[in-house]
Amino acid sequence: MSKPAPPLHLVPQTDPIELCELLFALSRRHEQPFSVVAVTVGEADGRTLEQLERSIASALRRTDLLLRWTDGRRYAAFCPSTRAEGAKELCQRIRSSSLAVPLRCGTATFPEHALVLDDLIDAAFADAQAGGGPGPAATDRASGLLRIRRLLNSRLERTPERRFAALAKRSFDLAFSAATAPLWLPALGLIAAAIKLSAPREPVFFPQERTGRGGRRFRMYKFRTMIPNAEQVKADYAHLSRLRWPDFKIENDPRITRLGRLLRKTSLDELPQVFNVLRGEMSWVGPRPTSFAAETYEIWQTARLDVIPGVTGLWQVEGRARAEFDERLRLDIAYIDRRSLRFDVEILLRTAREIVQPRGGH
């Protein structure tokens, strides 16, 4: 009989979240389930906690990863190829071997309860705090995530470098917005006036529900470039789409207005999304948010939902409107793997060149 897997102790140079993300990414890439089992421990002395940790580890497989929070009271087991039923069974084993230590155990499983790792961790701990009952149902994910945010705002300890990177990107978005305000503010006013003059009774902006980080929906704003009933007559032109479902692109779309063609060609129709950036729903650079919901994605495609969507991105300057969704998604994943402030600046400069010398906007 093989010995139980010991708890994992990582050397200081190793970022534990990177190992978790690697396990999660591999599971998603191969369309396998992935579960997080969260354990919160009550009052106990150090020796008892050490025994409990070994007891938890003995219930895990060698392919599972056990991490401990710095407060010594919270644990999370990351379990590849584990469905919700298996995660709940693991919870029962942990409870039965808890050595009479008061603890709470909860589970969450990808893709039923969350689409990105941080939300999956939150869901598991929220389930534990709720008493270890079933996690949020797949059909009620949105309300479940709102409940999770209210209940618990803790997650795996991030290294200072990773926390700094997230803060730096948000600071860059705000600083870039402020620095370029003398350009985009007058442009917003002029374009809005031109649209209003061309059709005084029609709206200037076109709000549309888009899918952001973690599959959460938000309202994104664009300048209106189509006739008012464009969405209603969309089905009439579906057979002309040159991209596979769920994308929809047709050459010389008759629904687009004359001014709209110019705005789309230069991508200036996207300018109102600066307000989404200021609200923190979008970044200046990142994967473009899709109009179709996360339920439309294949499991491996949810990788693009790991980060906040952007006004522009790598596929805007590489493939433009010619790229199929799978190709664009691979470019999005390439951006996620390489993302940095320097890379963001490079993409923004290339985007500016696309606006001045447009190649493929439609």
Buried (B, 14 or more C-beta within 10 A) or exposed (E): EEEBBEBBEEEEEEBBBEBBBEBBBEBBEEEBBBBBBBBBBEEBEEEBBEBBBBBBBBBBBEEBBBBBBEEEBBBBBBBBBBBBEBBBBBBEBBBEBBEEBEBBBBBBBBBBBBBBBBBBBBBBBBBBBBEBEEBBEEEEBEEBBEBBEEBBEEBBBBBEEEEEBEEEBBEBBEEBBEEBEEEBEEBBEEBBEBBBEEBEEEEBEBEEEBBBBBBBEBEBBBBBBBBEEBEEEBEEBEEEBEBEEEBBBBEEBEBBBEBBBBBBBBBBBBBBBBBBBEEEBBBBBBBBBBBBEBEEBEBBBBBBBBBBBBBBBBBBBBBBBBBBBEEBBBBBBEBBEEBEEEEBBBBBEBBEEBBEEBEEBB
